[in-house]
Amino acid sequence: KILFGEGALPKEVDGYLFPPGFEPDSAKVAYDQIEINEDDILIATYPKTGTTWVVGIVHQILYGDNPTDLEKYSTLQFFFHYLEFGAVCKYDVWKKLSFPRQVFATHLPEPLVNMKKFKANGAKLIYVIRNPKDQAVSWRHFVKNFAYTKSEFWKPFFPEDEKEFYDVYLAGNQHAFAKKRKGYLECIKEWYKHKNDENVLFLVYEEMKKNPHIEIKKIADFIGKSLTDEQLNNVVEKTSFASMKKESEKTAPDNNEGAQFFRKGQIGDWKNHLTVAQSELIDRKVKEILGDTDIEFIYE
Ligand code: A3P
C-alpha cells in the first residue's frame, strides 16, 4: 500500500501536521503547475464531511456516466481529484486533460491552498460542512482500516477503545490536517472567510440529505448547468447513498487502499457512539471556535 502503509510518519508543512498519504508539498507544486480556468471547480472539505458525495454529484451533473480522462488514467479510483494525494503520477495527466472542466478536491487547510490563483482565474469553490459529531464518528470508522494507525508511532493516537479514541481525537491529538492540537472546527473557520465571495458555494451535508433535489439544483445552478426535472431526478437517484455505494462495489477495493468511502451515510449516528460528555465537549468547542459565525450545525 502506497498511501496508508505501516511505516508512515506524519509530515509537517508550515506548522500543519498531516497524516500518512498526504503530499501537501506536491500539492503546492501542483498549484503552481496546473492551469486553472473559469470552468474549473475546487471542492474543499475536511475529511468525512461528504467530499466523495459532492464530487459524485458534480460529476453526474457535468458528465453523466461517462468517465473523464482522469478516471481512465487513474489507478487510485477515489483519489484522482485530490490535489494532495498520489500526486506524482497525476500532474502529467492533468496537463493533458481534454475534458472541458477540471473537478479538483482538497482537504488542505485554506492557508495552504493558493486561492489567489483559483480566484484570479475565475474558478469556482464549493465548500462542504457536516456536523462535527458525525464527522468524528465517520473518521474513526474510516481510519480503522489503515495499517499506519496500528504502527508503533501512531498507535497511541488511535486507541482501539472507542471512548478513548474520541477523547484523543477531540483533544486535537491526532495531528490531522491542522496546526498542532487544532482540527476540524478551526479548518472550517479558515475557509468560512470565503463564504460571501464571488464564485463560492457553501453546502451543508445534512441539508443535502434532507432536501437532495433542492441542494443538487443549487449545485447545478452554481456550476452553470440547467437541468430538466427528469435530469435532476436522475442525478438525485444516481448520487443517493445506495447507488453510489453499489457503484463503488463494482470497482476493485484495492483501488482505494482499503479506504471505505461509503459507510452509513446518515445524520445522527453519533448518538450510538459518543458519550454525553464527549457530545457536550463538542458543543462547547463549537461555541468557542465558531460562535462568532452564523454556522448552526444540524445534528439530527
Ligand atoms: P459515514 O461514515 O457517516 O457513513 P468523505 O467523502 O468526505 O470521506 O465523507 C464520507 C462520508 O460521507 C461517510 O459518512 C459516507 O458514508 C458519506 N457518504 C458518501 N456518499 C454519500 C452519499 N451519496 N449520500 C450520503 N452520504 C454519503
Boltz pocket constraint, residues with backbone or C-beta under 6 A from the ligand:
constraints:
  - pocket:
      binder: B
      contacts: [[A, 45], [A, 46], [A, 47], [A, 48], [A, 49], [A, 50], [A, 51], [A, 52], [A, 53], [A, 134], [A, 137], [A, 138], [A, 139], [A, 141], [A, 239], [A, 240], [A, 241], [A, 242], [A, 244], [A, 260], [A, 261], [A, 262], [A, 263], [A, 264], [A, 265], [A, 266], [A, 269]]
      max_distance: 6.0
